[in-house]
Each structure stands twice: as structure tokens, then as C-alpha cells.
Amino acid sequence: MSGRGSWRPALIAMMLLLESVARAQAPDATTKRLFSAGRQAFDAGRYDVAIKAFEAAYARAPSDLLVYDLAEAYHRKFVADGDRAALDKAIELFRRFVASPFRGRERALAGESLNQLLLLAARPSGTAPAPAPAEAAAPKTEIMIATDADNAEVALDDRPATPAPLLEVVTPGEHRARVTAPGYKPAELRLLAVEGRFVVSDARLVPLPSVLDVTGRKGAALELDGAVVGALPLPTLPVDAGSHRLELRLAGFEPWRSQVEVGRGAHVRVEPRLAPTARRRAVKWVGVAAAAVGLAAIASGVVWGVSDGEATSILRRQEEGPISPADLEAYKSARATRDQALIGTSVTLAVGGGLMLTSLGLYLFDRAR
């Protein structure tokens, strides 16, 4: 409500509890339910419903803060509708609250609101005159259906659904209601309306399961909120709605971390992309270099084999008879080429082998991490 944080519902509940203890009574769940319904209606701008819920809660467990809530609801109703009766009631309730022993921050807020409303009430043309007192009307037969689920709707007796909390004047007897909310299983209620009474019912909706589906590299270890879940691939994981911390680890890759929001009843799919470590990238390029050196060794070996074959062929012709000076020069050239190719082959094989061993060492060391 205006000027208050999320601690207000807890404060109201605590005050109701303390007052119940003072009267030697157990805390009343219905009273808490009525206050919760009133707060929901107030936040939605449904001030008539809020007033009804707060008044019913106050009747069960009087509280100074409930007086303040009622005053605020009547104040907002006057602002929204210009209802002079609501103005007078707000002034009455703010005066009662300011005169109470309560000393919280609401006391100053109530004083400010009271001064503003008194000025409005003093204006001759500010509002319409108060209506003449009417004869007491017969008590209404009313039901209220409240729920803690956000954005809930209630369909009463197959009528169109309206936002919760629902407040209806009904005929005495049994009534049916269907309560729905995003992310919850629908609930079916049966209520018994008692003639001339106000009956409140609480719809406790069951949240739909939320699931998380994490896909990625096979074998990667998944941690969910600090707990090890297992290695990918994994089946879908049932989780609570809210924020979850994910971490994925795999040897040779940088750890992947993320915070994932999962809505109530949602199916969230996450596809992490793991980045290789510097060592794993080095393995790749050292392997490419080793392959290139290996191809050079093969080419050098081919040259060595061809040159050796030419030299051997000339020697065989010499055994059959004298060879020409040109053949002698060809023999010498083939021997020189063969020797150079042999050296080149030896060097490239040694370099290639060294690179392959280096690549293997980097790979194994990276896996050990």
C-alpha cells in the first residue's frame, strides 16, 4: 500500500499473532486469509472488496494497523469515487489510529492524510452533502474467495471469471467455484453460503512443475545451484520456480556459468556453448603443423626414392660395360639429390614427431585439468 514495503504483511501477521497470544488464542488462519485478500484487492484498486475483507479481519482480531488499512481503503475509495460517506469514514478511522498507542511510521502518514482530508471536508463545495441515515438493511449473504496465487481468477457458478479475491452477494446454499492462475493447477471449490452471513474461503492452488533442459557437449559435468547433477546428456530436471545457478565443466574447455530464471510451470531449455581452453586450441594448431611437416617428409621421401633409383640404374649399366661421361654426371647428380632428400626426410620426420609428441602432451595435460 501507499508508503509501505513488502514487510507490511509480515508485520500485520505478527501483530495478529501477538494479539491472539494475549487473548490466549491460537492464530486464526481465516483472519490472515482475510487480510491477504484485502491487500490483494487494495493493490488492484478494488477498494470495496478491500474494505469488506479488512472489516471482517478486524472483527475477528482487532489491530491498530488494520484500522490504518481500513482508513487508507476508505481514503482511496473517496479519491476514486468522490463518495462523501467514504471521506467521513476515512477521517473517523485516521483519527482513531492517530489516537492509538501505535508508534510506527504509519502514524506520521496517517497524520498527513488526516490533515488533507479535514481540509477537503471543510470545503463547502468540495463534496456532496452526506446522505441522510438510512434504515439498517438486512444482513447480506456474501462469500469471498481468496488465494495467494498471483494473477488468479475466480469463476463462480459457471459465470465469467473475475480477478481474485472474489466478493459476491449470493443466495443461501451450495455454490461452486473454479480458481485458476498462470503456473498453477486449477482448483475446484464447493462453498456453503449461510443466509445473512459473510463466508470466506481460501483456494490453495498447487504450483505446476517447472523443468530445466540443459543440452551441450557429451560428458560435460553439470552443477545446479552448487550440487553436481551428472554428465550430459541428462533428462529434463524438475526445479522450483525462480532463479537457478548453472555451471558446466568439461576437460579442455573453459567452465561455463549462468544464472537462469525459471517461471512457474515453465519448460526452459538451455544450450551452453563451451569455449576451448588455450591449451586445447594449441593442440589443434600444433597438430596442423605436425601434419604439414609430415606431408613435407613424405614429399622428401619420394624425392629420395626416385634419386636413389636413378643412381642404382646407372650402376647396373656400368656392370655391363663402360658408361659415358654424361651417365657419370647423371649418377653424381642423382647421388647428391638422394643424400639431400635423405637429410630432409630425417629432419622433417624428427620435427613432425616432436610436434606430435607436443600435441599429445598438451592434450593429455589439458584433460588432467
C-alpha angles and dihedrals in degrees: 000000000000112000096001136104135217090281092075098084090050090048092050091048091050092050091049089050093050092048090049090051090049088055090045091243131131116251110276113235091195091058091052089047091053092049091049090050091049092050092050092049092047092052089050093051093248095133098167090057091045091051092050092050095045092047091050091048091049092050089057098040117009113216134172091227091053088055088055091048091051091049090051091049092051089045091054091045090055091049091049100041106019088233108169091200089057090050092053092046092049090052091049093050095044089052090050091049094048089051091052123096092247111124104182127122090273088072092069091043090051091051092053093047092047092053091050093049093047089055090050092048091051094057110101094211098030097095142004117271117270113266120250115265111273128215114269109272123224113267113269125236102234139167130195125196116196134178137179092224115111119246092006123169130201127210111195120202093343093306121137113287119260130190118278135282093059121201117184139165104228142171118266114268139053122337133183127220135185117205121196135175133170110270095016136096111251116255127215116210134188116202132186112217113207118210112259093002136111111229123190125195130187120219109207105198120202113229116240114243117265119214135197122207115196119186130177145108114356113255096023111141115235125209120192116197090339096311122110109242101178143266125307134291094060134165119250112292121227109225139170118259112265140055121337132186116226128192127180123193131185129163111258094025135086114254113262119217132180143159112230127195114214119191124216109279091003129140107215121190119200123190109186119198111214117212116217118244122249090257091051090051089048089053089057096050095041088051090051090050091049090052091050091050089048091055089050090051090052092050091048090049091053090052090048092052094048093048092047090051092053092049092048091050092054091049091054091053089052089059089060094051146310116324126220124254088251091057089049091054091047090052092052092048092049091050091051093049091047092052093048091047090049091053091046092050092049093049095046092047090051093047092045092049091050092051092048091051090048091050091048091049093050091048095049093044091049092051090050089061 
